[in-house]
Amino acid sequence: MNGLFLVLVALPAALISFVLEGRRKKTAPARQLPFTWGYFVAVSSFLLGFYLLLAAVYLALSAEQDSGPGTSLLLFLAGVWGIPGFYAIKRKRWAWVVTTIVSLNPVWWIANTVYGRNRWDEFDAEDVRRPVSAPASI
């Protein structure tokens, strides 16, 4: 099972996180801290949610008996993992907190708390909206 997680989640998440960090560095201010670990956590969560979604679809389509409860549980878990993972990739604070909590891993809780605290002000920084046009002055 660990090998399957490594191949399907950890390695792709590591590769994608380095690519995303490379893109972010090109547009980010020089003083902004790196976010490679943050992308790794976020992409891992998103991929796990995606695989749970695929498992739910497979179970629903291939089950000979009533697969409702199992499919519903898998869809719920896919949402719990995948949706926050998607928004954590976009560096949303709430998503970072949720992905940390649902990891159910005390080591990640500690590491992500320290990591997130150091970058707390940078979360959602790209999300500051500028008005499209100023109000008309008379």
N, C-alpha and C positions, 0 to 999 in steps of 0.2 A: 504494500500500500504506500509506503514511503517513496518507493521508486516511481510509482505512478504519479504521486503528487509532485515529485521533483521534475518529471518530464512534462507533465501537463500544465503545471501552475508555476513552480518556482523558476525554472529556466526561461520560459517565455516571458514571465514577469520581469526577470532581471534584464533580459535583452531589450524589452520594450521600455523599461525605466531608464536605461542608458540613452536610448534614442530620444525619449521625451525630455530628458535633462539636457541633452545636446541642443534640442530645439529651444528650450526655455532660456538657456544661457545666451543665445543669440539676441534675444529681445529684452532680457531682464536687466535691471540696473546692476552695476558692478558690485554694489554693496550687499546685494541680496544673497542669502545663504543658499548652498546647493540643496536640491530636493530629491536626490536620487532614491534615498530610502523611502521617502514619502510616496514617490511614484511606485516603488516596488510594493509597498503595502497596499496602495490603492489598486494597482493592476492585479495583484494577487486576489484581492477581494472581488474585483470585477470578473476575473476569469473563473473563480470558484462559483460565483453566481450564474455565469453563463453555462458552465458545465452542469450545474444543478437544473437549470432550465432545460438543457438538452436531455437530461435524465428523466425529467418530468414528461417531456413530449414522448420520449421513447416508451416510458411506462404506460402512458395513456394510449398509445397506438398499438402496443404489442401485448397488452394484458388480455388474458382470456376471461378473467373474472373482473369483478368491480374493482377498479384501481383508483377510485375517487379519493379516498383518504390519503393514500400514498402520493398520488399526483398533487393533491392540494398541499401536502406538507412540503414536497419538493419545490413547488411554485412559491410557497411562502418563504422558504429558506433562500431560494434564488433571489427573491426581492430583498430580503434582509441583507444578503451579501452583495448582490450585484448593483443595486441602485446606489447605496452609499459609496461603493467602489468607483462607480462612474463619476460621481460628483467629487470624490476625493482626488481623482485624476485632475479635475478642474480646480483643485485647491480650495474647496469649501470647508470652512471650520466644522460645521455640524457633521459633515460626512467623515472628516478625519476622526472625530470623537466616536462616531458610531462604528466605523471600521475597527477602531482600536478596541472598543468594548466587545463587539461580536466575535473578535478573534478568540475569546475565551482562553487567552494565553497570558498568564501573569508576567512573564518575561517581556512580551510585546507591550503589555500595559505600561510597564516601567520605562522601557526604551522609547515608546511612542509618546509618553507623557513628557519626557525630557526633550525629545526631538521636536514635538509639537509646541512646547513652551518656548523654545528658542526661535520658532518661526511663526508664532501666533499672529503677530502684526502683519506678516506677509500673506497669510491666508486671506483670500478674497480681495487682496490689494488690486489685482487686475480687474476686479469687478466694480470699481468705482465708476459710476456712469456719469458722463458729461452730457449736458443738454445738447440736443441736436441743433437748436437755435435759441437765441436769447429772446426774451419777451420784447415785443415791439415797444419802443419808447416814443413818446409823443412830444 
